[in-house]
Amino acid sequence: MASGPAHRGRKQAGARAGSQGKRTGSATMAMERAMRGGLELQTLQGFRTIVGSARVHDAEVRRICGISGSQLWALAEIARADGTTVNSLSDRMALHQTTASNLVNALVERKLIRRMRDTGDQRVVHLHVTSDGRRMLLRTPGPHPGLLVDALRNLDVDSLERLRSSLGVLVGIMRSTERSAAGETLMGE
């Protein structure tokens, strides 16, 4: 077995190379962590922009017409499909039927829509926009479904599918940690 100066030199060179490899690997890992951290923060800022924009739009709708953005969207959907039902409205807005019923109740109370029973089946109730409701739609800022729904409607199908898939992964992760995250602040605000 070689134990002379040449062997010690090779051994030391190998140790230096291994140490250099570790430093290079550590530097690469640190750079990857920094890049990931930047991506996380940019994504978080994107979510904050979406939520903030939706809040501003909803506040503007409330200021101008005195109803929420979701009520305005429901009113617009009813106007678009005159005679629709609550179940159909809940499907078109991706809402639970009870939530759609609450929106309808608020709009009926404000006399912006009216309910009419179906002449053939009294169990079925159709929704119609009143003249007050039509005037409100004319004077409120668009888009009536809100900024987020409008933006989603303007995405091409491939982008929408990628977004849906990525959000599905994110929602799955959040659901798995939901119980342990109770009481934490939304989006780090």
N, C-alpha and C positions, 0 to 999 in steps of 0.2 A: 504494500500500500504506500503510495507516495505521500511523504510528509515534509518535503523540502520547501524552500522559498517559493517555487513555482506553484506548488499545490496551495500554499497559504494565500498566494495572490489570487488564484482562481476562486478560492473559497470566499475571500473578502469581496471580490468583484461580484460574485453571485449574491452575497448578502446585500451589497449596495443595490443591485438590480432588483432584488426582492423588495427592499425598502422603498426604492423608487417606484416600483409597481404598486405598492400599497399606497404611496402618496398620490400617485396618478389616479388610482381607483378611488381614493378618498376625495380627491378634487373633482372627479367626474360625478361621484355621488352627491357631493355638495352642490355642484352646478345643476344636476337633475332636480334636487330638492328645491333649489331656488327657482328654477323654471316652473316646477309644479306649483310652488307657492304663488308665483306670479299668475299662473293660469287660474288657480283657485280664486284669487282675489279679483281677477278680471271677470270671472264667471259670477261671483257673488255681486260685484258691482252691476253686472247686467241684470241680475234678478232685482236688485234694489231699484234700478232705473225703471224696470217694468212695473214693479209695485208702486213706486212713487208717481209715475206717469198716470197709472190707473187711478190713484188717489186724487191727483190734481184734476183729472177729467171728471171724476165722480163729484168732487167739490164744486166744479164749474156747473155741472148739470143741476146739482142741488140748489146752487145760488140762483140760477136762471129760472128753473121751473118748480123747485120745491119737491122733487122726487129723486130717488136714488138712481144711480146708473143702471142697476139691474131692473128697476121698475121701468125705466125708459126703454131698455132693450126688450122687455116683455111687451110693452106697448107697441113698439115697432114690429115685433114678430106677429102680434095679433092683427095689426094693420096690414101686414104683408100677406097674411092668410086669414082673411075675414071669415069668421064662423068657426075658427079652430076650437079645439077642446083643451082643457087643462093638461090632459095626458100628452097630447100632441105638442103643446107648448113646452112641457117639461122635457120631452125628447129633443126638441129643437134647441133648447138652451142647456142641455146636459145637466139638468137639475133633478133632484128628488121630487116626486109628485107633491109632497107636502109643501116644499119650498115654493114650487110654482103656484100652488093654491094660495099661499100667503101673499105672493106678488099680485095675483089676480084680486084677492080681497082688498088689498091696498088701492089698486087701480079702480075698482068698483066704488070704494068709499070716496075716492076723489072725483068720481063721475067721469072718468076718462075712458072707461069701457062699461059695457053692460052685458049681463048674462041673459041668454034666451034658451028655453027648453026646446028640445027637438020635438017637432010635431008628431013624428012617428014613434019615438021612444022617449018618454018623459024623463028617463034616467040620464039621458045625455044632455049636457049643457054646452051651448055654443057661445063663444066670446066675440063681441063686436066692439069696435072703437066708436066712441061718441064723437060728436062734432068738437067738443072741448078737447078730446084726446087728439084729434087730427090737428087742431090749432097748436097744441103743445108740440107735436112732432115737427111742425113747421118752424117753430121758434127756438128749438133747442139745438145745441151744438152737436155736430156729428163727430165721429160716427156713432149712430144710435146704439149699436151693440157694445160699444166701448172700444178703447184703443187696442186692447189685447186681442179681442176677437177679430177686429178689423185687420190687425197685423197678421194673424194666423190665416185669415182668408186670402191674404196677398202673397203668402209663401207658395213657391212651386211645390208640387207633390213630393219630390225627392227630399227637399229640405224639411218639409212637414213630417215626413216619415222618419228622418234622422232625429229630429227634435223629439217626436213622440217616443221613439225608442230610447233615447238618452234620458228623457224625463222618466220613463218607466223604470229604468235602472235606478235612478236617483230616488224615486218614490219608494221602490222596493227596499233600498238601504235605509231610508228614513223610517219606514214602517217597522223594520226589524229592530231599530233602536228607539222607537217611539216611546216605550214605557220608561226607559232610562233617561230620556231627554225631557221629561215633564218638567215644566217650569223654566226651561231655558228660553232666552230671548230670541225672537224670530230674526233670522238673517244677521245675527251679531249686532243688532241695533241697540 
